[in-house]
Amino acid sequence: MRVLHVIPGVAPRYGGPSTAIGPMVAALNRLPGVTAEIATTDADGPGRRIDPALLPAGVPVHLFRRTLSERWKFSAGLGRWLNRNARNYDLVHIHAVWSFAPAAAGRAARRAGVPYLVRPAGMLSGYTWGRGAWAKRAYWRLVERATVFGAAGFHVTSPDEATEVAAVRPGARTFVIPNGVEDAARTVPPDPTALRRRCGAAAGNRPILLFLSRLHPKKGVADLLLPALAQSAGGAFLAIAGGEDFHAPGHEAEVRTAIARLGVRDRVGLLGPVAAAERWNLFDWAAGLVLPSRSENFGIVVAEAMARGCPVVVTDGVQAKNLVIAAGAGRVVPFDPLALAAALDELVGRPELRASLGDAGRRYAAEHLTWHRVADALLSMYHTLLADAGRAPPPRISSV
């Protein structure tokens, strides 16, 4: 079976979908009888092109120059290549919407008579529809509606995302398959002092809560996490690790202003960007990972924390909450400072609870969130969609 994955960009700065596609395709290629490839642009932020060293390692990537527009990532070369080559694949797996690459891939697949599926990556959420609503609705009518309504199915990472898809295409065939977690989560040796060293003397001997994500208003740091910290009684130190999102320039200054206004300067450390390989040890001996987002498609950092044995606290806008609940790996709270403060105080004040939640998350991730498990589920989805489309899929070969 030949499967083409199409995504607007794979640079790490674009977040979860762009970083997940490499290990996803690599895991598919480890299954017998599967050949999976990526087609994408060289975009890496405004005016920048991706360093070849940042391309997914060991994965076939068809890379095309972004011709214009960081937001739309238009690529004439990618469009021409898709029109010529879509027919050579059994299935096309499209990642994201509201961009040139998904629209071009859907159009090319329809012309070639090749079934395709769409992974919206959170881009059909109410939060996304609310940003630039007029422009989105116009683009929807002119371009994106054809992509969505021409899809044979949808790959979503949570039940909440399946609901988002159903809101724009009632009766859509959806498959809930979460992202996997790299093997490094289980193999990198623990370092119990890594997080405390990064925080420096300011943390002292206090328990450390960890926020690990890009700094964007939707992440809830300034308007939820910091107010909750100010109201908490547990005396924990908060480590905020992550760089500023280029879509929200200046938000780090807003976070600093909130820290000063709330009087928590001595309880917060801004650690800045963290190299991907170094993030695993930040989970070690953290009192908990906190992700207080207003809207979060999946939230891979939650799965990573679970795999590392770190308890988690998330808001109900984080779609990975279903994993937290299923595993018994932490707490899910509404977007409310008092509720979040109570959950944080519970973790900080009960070391035995932290250990129990962390162990539960680690066990769940080891069983359900490996890339091998995800790849098997994706292959089953592909076979189902090909059968639905009346195309004889290649025989399923056991991966065992």
C-alpha positions in Angstrom: 0.0 0.0 0.0 1.4 3.4 -1.0 0.2 6.4 1.1 1.1 10.0 0.5 1.0 12.4 3.5 0.5 16.0 2.6 1.1 18.9 5.1 1.8 22.6 4.6 5.1 22.5 6.6 7.2 20.2 8.8 9.4 22.8 10.6 9.3 22.3 14.3 8.1 25.8 14.9 4.6 24.8 13.5 4.0 22.6 16.5 2.3 19.3 17.1 1.1 18.1 13.6 4.4 19.1 12.0 6.5 17.3 14.6 4.3 14.3 14.7 4.2 13.5 11.0 7.8 12.3 10.9 7.5 9.6 13.5 4.0 8.7 12.2 5.3 8.0 8.7 8.4 6.3 10.0 6.2 3.9 12.1 4.0 3.2 9.1 7.0 2.3 7.0 8.0 -0.2 9.6 4.8 -2.2 8.9 5.0 -4.9 6.3 3.6 -4.0 2.9 3.4 -0.2 3.6 5.2 2.6 1.8 4.4 6.1 3.2 5.9 9.4 2.0 5.5 13.1 2.8 4.9 16.0 0.4 5.4 19.4 1.9 6.9 22.9 1.5 10.2 24.3 2.8 8.5 27.0 4.9 10.0 27.7 8.3 8.4 31.0 9.4 8.2 34.3 7.6 10.9 34.6 4.9 12.7 31.5 6.2 13.3 28.1 4.6 13.7 24.9 6.5 17.2 23.6 7.3 17.5 20.2 5.7 18.8 18.9 9.0 15.3 19.5 10.5 13.5 17.3 8.0 12.1 14.1 9.4 14.9 11.6 9.6 14.8 8.4 7.6 11.5 9.3 5.9 10.9 9.9 2.2 10.1 13.7 1.9 9.2 15.5 -1.4 10.1 19.1 -0.5 9.0 22.1 -2.6 9.8 25.7 -2.4 7.2 27.9 -0.8 6.5 30.4 -3.6 4.7 33.0 -1.5 2.7 33.7 1.7 3.7 32.4 5.1 0.0 32.1 6.1 -1.1 30.2 3.0 2.2 28.6 2.1 1.5 28.6 -1.6 3.9 26.4 -3.6 3.5 26.2 -7.4 5.9 23.2 -7.5 4.0 21.2 -4.9 0.7 21.8 -6.8 2.2 20.6 -10.1 3.8 17.6 -8.5 0.5 16.6 -6.8 -1.4 16.8 -10.1 1.2 14.5 -11.8 1.7 12.0 -9.0 -1.5 11.6 -6.9 -2.6 8.7 -9.1 0.5 6.7 -8.1 -0.8 6.3 -4.5 -3.6 4.1 -3.0 -4.6 6.8 -0.6 -3.7 10.4 0.3 -3.6 11.5 4.0 -4.0 15.3 4.3 -2.9 17.1 7.4 -4.5 20.5 8.3 -6.8 22.8 6.4 -6.9 26.5 5.7 -3.7 26.3 3.6 -2.7 25.7 0.0 -1.3 22.2 0.4 -4.5 20.5 1.7 -6.6 22.2 -0.9 -4.2 21.2 -3.7 -3.9 17.6 -2.4 -7.7 17.2 -2.2 -8.2 18.6 -5.7 -5.5 16.4 -7.2 -6.8 13.3 -5.4 -10.3 13.9 -6.6 -9.2 14.4 -10.2 -7.1 11.2 -10.0 -10.0 9.2 -8.4 -7.9 8.5 -5.4 -9.6 8.5 -2.0 -8.2 10.8 0.6 -8.8 11.6 4.3 -8.3 14.8 6.2 -6.6 15.2 9.6 -8.0 18.7 10.6 -5.4 19.1 13.5 -7.8 21.2 15.4 -8.4 23.7 12.6 -12.2 23.1 12.5 -12.6 24.0 16.2 -14.8 26.9 17.3 -11.7 28.7 18.5 -10.2 28.5 15.0 -13.4 29.5 13.2 -13.6 32.6 15.5 -10.2 33.9 14.4 -10.6 35.9 11.1 -14.1 34.6 10.9 -15.2 36.6 7.8 -12.1 35.6 5.8 -12.4 32.0 6.8 -16.1 31.8 5.8 -15.2 33.2 2.4 -12.3 30.8 2.0 -14.5 28.0 3.1 -17.1 28.6 0.4 -14.5 29.1 -2.3 -11.9 26.4 -1.5 -12.0 24.5 1.7 -15.6 23.2 1.6 -14.7 21.0 -1.4 -11.7 19.6 0.4 -13.8 18.7 3.5 -16.8 17.3 1.6 -14.7 15.4 -0.8 -12.9 13.4 1.9 -13.6 9.7 2.4 -12.9 10.1 6.1 -11.3 12.0 8.9 -8.5 11.2 11.2 -9.0 12.9 14.5 -7.0 12.6 17.7 -9.9 12.9 20.2 -13.7 12.5 20.6 -14.0 16.3 20.9 -12.4 16.7 17.5 -14.8 14.2 16.0 -17.6 16.5 17.3 -15.9 19.5 15.6 -15.8 17.6 12.3 -19.5 16.6 12.6 -20.5 20.2 13.1 -19.3 21.1 9.6 -19.9 17.8 7.9 -22.7 15.9 9.6 -22.4 12.1 9.3 -18.7 12.2 8.4 -16.7 9.0 8.8 -14.3 9.7 11.6 -11.5 7.6 13.2 -10.2 8.6 16.7 -6.5 7.8 16.7 -4.3 9.7 19.1 -0.7 10.7 18.4 2.1 8.5 19.6 5.0 9.3 21.9 8.6 8.8 20.9 10.5 5.9 22.4 12.9 8.4 24.0 10.2 9.1 26.6 10.9 5.7 28.0 14.6 5.3 27.2 16.2 8.6 28.1 17.8 8.1 31.6 16.1 10.1 34.3 17.8 13.2 35.7 16.1 14.2 39.0 17.9 17.5 39.1 17.6 18.8 35.5 14.5 20.9 36.1 15.8 22.4 39.4 19.1 23.3 37.8 17.3 25.2 35.0 15.2 27.1 37.5 18.3 28.1 39.5 18.4 29.2 43.1 15.0 31.0 42.9 13.2 27.6 43.1 14.9 26.7 46.3 13.6 23.4 47.7 10.0 24.1 46.7 8.0 21.7 44.5 8.2 22.7 40.9 5.2 22.8 38.6 6.0 22.8 34.9 4.4 24.6 31.9 6.0 23.3 28.7 4.6 24.8 25.5 4.9 27.9 23.2 3.8 31.2 24.6 0.5 32.0 23.0 -2.6 33.7 24.4 -4.7 30.6 24.0 -2.4 28.7 26.3 -3.9 30.5 29.3 -0.6 31.4 31.1 -1.4 35.1 31.7 -5.1 34.9 32.3 -5.4 31.6 34.1 -2.2 29.9 35.2 -0.6 32.9 36.9 -3.8 34.0 38.7 -4.2 30.4 39.9 -0.7 30.4 41.2 -1.3 33.7 43.0 -4.3 32.1 44.7 -2.7 28.8 45.5 -1.6 28.1 49.0 0.9 25.3 48.3 3.9 27.5 47.8 5.1 25.8 44.6 7.5 27.3 42.1 6.3 27.5 38.5 8.7 26.8 35.6 7.5 28.3 32.3 9.4 26.6 29.5 8.9 27.5 25.9 9.6 30.1 23.3 7.4 32.9 22.1 5.0 31.9 19.3 5.7 33.8 16.1 2.0 34.1 15.6 1.7 36.0 18.8 4.7 38.4 19.0 4.8 40.3 22.2 2.9 37.8 24.3 6.0 37.0 26.5 5.9 40.7 27.5 2.2 40.2 28.5 3.2 37.2 30.6 6.0 39.2 32.4 3.5 42.0 33.1 1.1 39.5 34.6 3.8 38.1 36.8 4.6 41.6 38.2 1.0 42.6 38.6 0.1 39.4 40.5 3.1 39.7 42.8 4.5 36.2 42.0 8.0 37.2 40.7 9.7 35.0 43.4 7.6 32.0 42.4 8.0 32.0 38.6 10.9 31.2 36.3 10.8 31.9 32.6 13.2 29.3 31.2 12.9 30.1 27.5 13.0 27.7 24.6 14.0 24.1 25.4 15.7 21.8 22.9 13.5 18.8 21.9 16.0 16.3 23.2 16.2 18.0 26.6 12.5 18.1 27.4 12.3 14.6 28.8 14.3 15.4 31.9 12.1 18.4 32.6 9.3 16.0 33.5 11.5 14.2 36.0 10.5 15.0 39.5 8.3 17.9 38.5 5.3 18.0 40.8 3.1 18.1 37.7 2.7 19.3 34.1 0.1 22.1 33.8 -1.5 22.9 30.4 -4.3 25.4 31.0 -5.3 26.1 27.3 -8.5 27.6 26.2 -8.4 25.4 23.1 -5.8 22.6 22.4 -6.0 20.0 19.7 -4.7 16.9 21.5 -1.8 18.5 23.3 1.2 16.1 22.7 3.0 17.4 25.7 0.3 15.8 27.9 1.0 12.4 26.4 4.7 13.0 26.7 4.4 13.8 30.4 2.3 10.7 31.0 4.8 8.5 29.2 7.5 10.0 31.4 5.5 9.3 34.6 4.7 13.0 35.3 1.2 13.8 36.7 -0.8 16.3 34.7 -3.4 19.0 35.2 -5.3 20.3 32.1 -8.3 22.4 31.4 -11.3 21.0 29.7 -10.3 22.8 26.5 -7.3 20.4 26.1 -8.6 17.6 24.0 -6.0 15.1 25.4 -8.2 15.3 28.6 -9.8 12.0 27.5 -6.4 10.3 27.9 -5.9 11.8 31.3 -9.3 10.6 32.4 -8.9 7.1 30.9 -5.5 6.7 32.5 -6.3 8.3 35.8 -3.1 10.3 35.3 -4.1 13.7 36.6 -6.9 16.3 36.9 -9.1 18.0 34.4 -10.5 21.4 35.5 -12.7 24.1 34.0 -11.1 27.4 32.8 -11.3 28.9 36.3 -8.4 30.2 38.5 -9.9 28.9 41.7 -10.5 25.4 40.3 -7.0 25.3 38.8 -5.4 26.5 42.1 -7.2 23.8 44.0 -5.9 21.1 41.6 -2.4 22.4 41.9 -2.5 22.6 45.7 -3.7 19.0 45.7 -0.7 17.8 43.7 1.8 19.9 45.6 0.5 18.8 49.0 0.2 15.1 48.3 3.4 13.4 47.1 1.9 10.0 47.3 -0.9 11.1 44.9 1.7 12.5 42.5 3.5 9.1 42.4 0.2 7.2 41.9 -1.0 9.5 39.1 2.4 9.4 37.4 2.6 5.6 37.5 -0.9 5.4 36.0 0.0 7.7 33.2 3.2 5.8 32.4 1.4 2.4 32.2 -1.3 3.8 30.0 1.1 5.5 27.6 3.2 2.3 27.3 0.1 0.3 26.3 -1.8 2.8 24.2 0.5 5.6 23.0 3.4 4.0 21.2 3.9 4.9 17.5 3.7 1.2 16.7 0.2 1.0 18.2 -0.8 4.2 16.3 0.6 2.9 13.0 -1.4 -0.3 13.3 -4.6 1.8 13.9 -3.8 4.0 10.9 -3.3 1.0 8.7 -6.7 -0.4 9.8 -8.3 2.9 9.0 -6.7 3.0 5.5 -8.0 -0.5 4.7 -11.5 0.5 5.9 -11.5 3.6 3.7 -10.3 1.8 0.7 -12.9 -0.9 1.1 -15.6 1.9 1.5 -14.4 3.5 -1.7 -14.7 0.2 -3.6 -11.0 -0.1 -4.2 -9.4 -3.4 -3.5 -6.9 -2.7 -0.8 -3.6 -4.7 -0.7 -3.9 -7.7 1.6 -3.3 -6.8 5.3 -0.1 -8.3 6.5 0.3 -8.9 10.2 2.9 -6.7 11.9 3.4 -9.2 14.6 
